[in-house]
Amino acid sequence: MAEIAKIKKEHEEGWRLASVSGGEHLRRTLDMYQKLGIEVFLEEVKPEECAGCTERYKLGNETIYRIYTRAKDEQSEEGHGRQD
């Protein structure tokens, strides 16, 4: 239950579900978000928790993550994070 509460709190602070990914695609996605200046929060999930096809992840023995994003400006607007 604590994990669900943490995710709910993150959503209340401006986090949005962007994607579900793993392996090399996850690395490319995280690199892209970093270059765009977008903050990322990862939540590990089990294949059975995901809708859609997860066979590729299972076959590659890859960990699957939900990727949540928010603009860095959203964090500072709420009084969190960096102070300019």
C-alpha positions in Angstrom: 0.0 0.0 0.0 2.8 2.4 0.7 4.0 2.2 -2.9 0.5 3.1 -4.2 0.4 6.0 -1.8 3.8 7.2 -3.0 2.7 7.0 -6.7 -0.6 8.9 -5.8 1.5 11.6 -4.1 3.7 11.9 -7.1 0.7 12.3 -9.4 -0.5 15.1 -7.1 2.8 16.9 -7.6 2.4 17.0 -11.4 3.7 13.6 -12.5 2.1 12.1 -15.6 2.3 8.6 -17.0 4.3 8.8 -20.2 5.2 5.3 -21.2 5.9 1.7 -20.2 9.3 0.5 -21.3 12.4 -1.6 -20.5 15.8 -2.5 -21.8 17.5 -0.5 -24.5 14.3 1.4 -25.4 14.1 2.6 -21.8 17.7 3.9 -21.9 17.0 5.8 -25.2 13.8 7.2 -23.7 15.5 8.4 -20.5 18.3 10.0 -22.6 15.7 11.9 -24.7 13.9 13.2 -21.6 17.2 14.3 -20.1 18.1 16.2 -23.2 14.7 17.9 -23.2 15.0 18.9 -19.6 12.1 16.7 -18.4 12.2 15.2 -15.0 11.6 11.4 -14.8 10.2 9.1 -12.1 10.4 5.3 -12.7 8.2 2.6 -11.1 9.1 -1.0 -11.6 6.2 -3.2 -12.7 5.6 -6.9 -13.2 4.6 -8.0 -16.8 1.2 -9.2 -15.5 0.5 -5.7 -14.3 0.8 -4.2 -17.8 -1.8 -4.1 -20.4 -0.7 -5.2 -23.9 2.1 -7.4 -25.1 5.0 -7.9 -22.7 6.5 -11.1 -24.3 9.5 -9.2 -25.6 10.4 -8.1 -22.1 9.9 -11.6 -20.7 12.0 -13.2 -23.4 14.8 -10.7 -22.9 14.5 -11.0 -19.1 14.1 -7.2 -18.9 12.7 -5.2 -16.1 9.6 -3.2 -17.1 9.1 0.3 -15.8 6.3 2.8 -15.9 7.8 6.2 -16.8 6.3 9.2 -15.2 7.4 12.7 -16.3 6.9 16.3 -15.4 8.5 19.5 -16.6 11.1 20.8 -14.1 9.2 24.1 -14.0 6.2 22.3 -12.4 8.4 21.2 -9.5 9.7 24.7 -8.7 6.2 26.2 -9.1 5.0 24.1 -6.2 7.7 25.2 -3.9 9.8 22.1 -4.3 13.2 21.6 -5.9 15.7 24.2 -6.9 15.5 27.8 -5.9 16.5 30.4 -8.4 
